Amino acid sequence: MKCDLHIHSDFSDGIFSPEQLVDMAQERGLECISITDHDNFGGTKRAQARARQLGIKYLVGGELSCVQNGTDVHMLAYNVNIDAPEFEENLQRIANLRNQRNVAMVAKLAEQGINIDLSSLSSQGYVGRPIIAREMVRLGYCKDVAEVFDKYLGAGKCCYVQTRRLTPAEAIRFTLSFGGIPVLAHPKQLHLNERAFEEFLRPLVAVGLSGIEANYFTHNISERNFYNRMAKKYKLVSTGGSDFHDYVHGKELGTKSFSPNGYTRKVLGI
């Protein structure tokens, strides 16, 4: 089964609609996809409807932003019941943490003579650093998004803000509370050696972590083998995807697809 379980739409910081992404997936021969927008499940039902029309399996997904000891950690939340009572209310609390960060970043940008109107940036209600960066490029403050992050919004730069976020354990509990499957996203980005990664992993498994995104598009063969070994050792699912946002951020949809093992398919229901 050819899958891509890490994709972003224009409900967060991607550039294509949920329907367009499903169409693109079919064109590329994918059999199962998940749109995993940041702290946002707003495009889920539209994607589900289009996937049903085209006969593609669709896995409900989102990507929750977390911080642990000053390090960004992302948690993929699959199969959550978005129709459950209190789901939207609880999700909004998570989104509010990001919104508070945006206000603080825009204030810092203003101190640098860069004026950004947050209210005009997203009709979907989501704004993150990539969207702010694109707006800065559009307004002529920088030549491209890479320059924005290098000068202003990257970690440690003058306008970067680290505010209160979920901890990974909180993201796991949130996902589990709505019947979902929490999976650690792009583990390579934690910049941990093998021993340190396993030490990081154990307490998350203890609170209910269900998987590792072992087959992320930037992982080389050695890294994939290691993360897959960790998944097998701790009885976790092993997922993967392109992290496709646009033609700059992530790999193009479907070009880094993966075939899930039998255990992963059984747990995810695909």
C-alpha positions in Angstrom: 0.0 0.0 0.0 1.5 3.3 -1.1 0.9 6.0 1.6 1.7 9.6 2.4 0.6 10.3 6.0 2.1 13.8 6.5 0.7 16.5 4.2 -0.4 20.1 4.8 -3.2 22.0 3.2 -4.2 25.7 3.1 -6.0 25.2 6.3 -2.6 25.6 7.9 0.6 26.6 6.0 0.2 24.6 2.7 -0.9 26.2 -0.5 -3.4 23.6 -1.9 -6.9 22.9 -0.7 -7.8 19.6 0.8 -9.6 18.6 -2.4 -6.6 19.5 -4.6 -4.3 17.4 -2.4 -6.6 14.4 -2.7 -6.7 14.8 -6.5 -2.9 15.1 -6.6 -2.6 12.0 -4.5 -4.7 10.0 -6.9 -2.7 11.3 -9.9 0.5 10.0 -8.1 -0.9 6.6 -7.4 -1.3 6.9 -3.7 -3.7 4.6 -2.0 -3.9 6.2 1.5 -3.2 9.8 2.6 -3.5 12.0 5.7 -3.6 15.8 5.7 -2.0 16.7 9.0 -2.4 20.5 9.3 -0.8 22.3 12.3 -3.1 22.3 15.4 -6.0 22.2 12.9 -8.4 19.6 11.6 -10.6 22.1 9.7 -10.0 20.5 6.2 -10.7 17.0 7.4 -14.3 16.5 6.2 -13.7 18.1 2.8 -10.7 15.8 2.3 -12.7 12.8 3.5 -15.5 13.6 1.1 -13.2 13.9 -1.9 -11.3 10.8 -1.0 -14.5 8.8 -0.9 -15.4 10.1 -4.4 -12.0 8.9 -5.7 -11.8 5.7 -3.8 -8.7 6.7 -1.8 -8.3 5.7 1.9 -8.2 8.7 4.1 -6.8 8.8 7.6 -7.9 11.7 9.9 -4.8 13.5 11.0 -3.3 16.7 12.5 0.1 17.8 13.7 0.3 19.2 17.3 3.0 21.7 18.2 4.8 20.9 21.4 7.9 22.0 23.4 10.1 20.1 25.8 13.1 21.7 27.5 13.1 24.4 24.9 13.1 22.0 22.0 10.3 21.9 19.4 8.6 18.5 19.2 5.7 17.7 16.9 3.1 15.0 17.5 1.0 13.6 14.8 -2.5 12.8 15.9 -4.3 10.2 13.8 -7.8 8.8 14.0 -9.1 11.3 16.5 -12.8 11.7 16.8 -13.3 15.3 15.6 -17.0 15.1 16.2 -16.6 14.2 19.9 -18.1 16.6 22.5 -15.5 19.2 23.6 -13.1 18.3 20.8 -13.3 21.8 19.2 -13.1 23.5 22.5 -10.0 21.6 23.5 -8.4 22.1 20.1 -9.0 25.8 20.3 -7.0 26.0 23.5 -4.1 24.5 21.7 -4.5 27.0 18.8 -4.7 29.9 21.2 -1.1 29.1 22.3 0.0 29.6 18.8 -2.0 32.8 18.4 -0.3 34.3 21.5 3.0 33.5 20.0 2.1 35.2 16.7 1.1 38.4 18.5 4.5 38.5 20.3 6.4 37.8 17.0 4.6 40.5 15.1 5.3 43.0 18.0 9.0 42.1 17.7 8.9 42.5 13.9 7.4 45.9 14.4 10.4 46.9 16.5 12.5 46.1 13.4 10.3 48.3 11.2 8.4 45.4 9.7 4.6 45.8 9.9 2.4 42.8 9.6 -1.4 42.8 9.8 -2.2 39.5 11.5 -5.9 39.8 10.9 -5.5 39.8 7.2 -3.3 36.8 6.8 -5.6 33.8 6.9 -9.3 33.4 6.1 -9.0 29.9 7.6 -8.0 31.2 11.1 -4.6 29.6 11.1 -1.4 31.7 11.1 2.1 30.3 11.7 5.7 31.3 11.0 5.6 30.2 7.4 2.5 32.3 6.6 4.1 35.3 8.3 7.3 34.7 6.3 5.4 34.6 3.0 3.7 37.9 3.9 7.1 39.5 4.6 8.3 38.3 1.2 5.1 39.6 -0.5 5.6 43.0 1.2 9.2 43.1 0.0 11.0 42.9 3.4 12.9 39.8 2.3 13.6 38.1 -1.0 12.4 34.6 0.0 11.1 32.6 3.0 14.6 31.2 3.7 15.9 34.7 4.2 13.0 35.5 6.6 13.8 32.6 8.8 17.6 33.2 8.6 17.3 36.9 9.6 14.1 37.1 11.7 12.0 34.1 12.6 14.3 31.1 12.9 15.1 29.7 16.3 17.4 32.1 18.2 16.9 35.0 15.7 15.8 38.5 16.7 12.1 38.0 16.3 11.7 34.4 17.3 9.4 33.8 20.2 9.1 30.7 22.3 5.9 30.7 24.3 3.9 28.2 26.3 3.1 25.1 24.2 1.8 21.6 24.9 4.4 19.2 26.2 4.7 16.0 24.2 3.0 14.1 27.0 0.1 16.6 27.0 -0.3 16.2 23.2 -0.3 12.4 23.6 -3.0 12.6 26.3 -5.1 15.0 24.2 -4.9 12.6 21.2 -5.8 9.5 23.3 -8.7 11.3 25.0 -10.4 11.6 21.6 -9.7 8.0 20.6 -6.6 8.9 18.5 -3.2 7.4 17.8 -0.3 9.7 18.8 2.8 9.4 16.6 6.1 11.3 17.1 6.8 13.3 14.0 10.1 13.7 12.2 12.3 12.4 15.0 15.5 13.3 13.2 14.7 17.0 13.9 15.3 16.4 17.6 19.0 16.1 16.8 19.5 13.3 19.3 22.0 10.5 19.1 20.6 6.9 19.3 21.1 6.6 23.0 19.6 10.0 23.8 16.7 9.4 21.5 15.7 6.1 23.3 16.0 7.9 26.6 13.6 10.6 25.2 11.3 8.0 23.8 10.7 5.8 26.9 8.7 8.2 29.0 6.5 9.1 26.0 5.8 5.4 25.5 4.9 5.2 29.2 2.2 7.8 28.8 0.8 6.3 25.6 2.8 7.2 22.5 1.7 4.8 19.8 4.1 5.4 16.9 7.2 7.0 15.3 7.4 8.7 12.0 10.3 6.5 11.0 10.0 6.9 7.3 10.0 10.7 7.1 11.3 12.1 3.8 14.6 13.4 5.1 15.6 10.2 6.9 18.4 8.3 5.2 18.4 4.5 5.2 20.4 4.2 8.4 18.1 6.5 10.2 15.0 4.8 8.9 16.4 1.5 10.1 17.1 2.8 13.6 13.7 4.5 14.1 12.0 1.4 12.7 13.9 -0.7 15.2 12.8 1.6 18.0 9.2 1.2 16.8 9.5 -2.6 16.8 11.2 -2.7 20.2 8.5 -0.6 21.9 5.6 -2.1 19.9 4.8 1.2 18.1 3.4 1.9 14.6 5.9 3.1 12.0 4.6 5.9 9.7 6.0 8.2 7.1 5.3 11.0 4.7 6.5 13.9 2.5 5.6 16.8 4.8 4.4 18.4 1.6 3.4 22.1 2.0 4.4 23.6 -1.3 7.2 23.2 -3.8 9.8 24.6 -1.3 8.8 23.2 2.1 8.8 19.4 2.3 9.1 16.9 -0.5 6.7 16.8 -3.4 3.5 14.9 -2.6 3.9 11.2 -3.1 7.6 11.2 -4.1 8.6 9.9 -0.6 5.6 7.6 -0.1 6.1 4.5 2.1 4.4 1.1 2.5 3.3 0.5 6.1 3.9 -2.9 7.7 1.1 -5.1 8.7 1.1 -4.0 12.3 0.9 -0.3 11.4 -2.0 -1.0 8.9 -3.9 -2.9 11.6 -3.5 -0.2 14.3 -4.3 2.7 11.9 -7.1 0.8 10.3 -5.8 1.2 6.8 
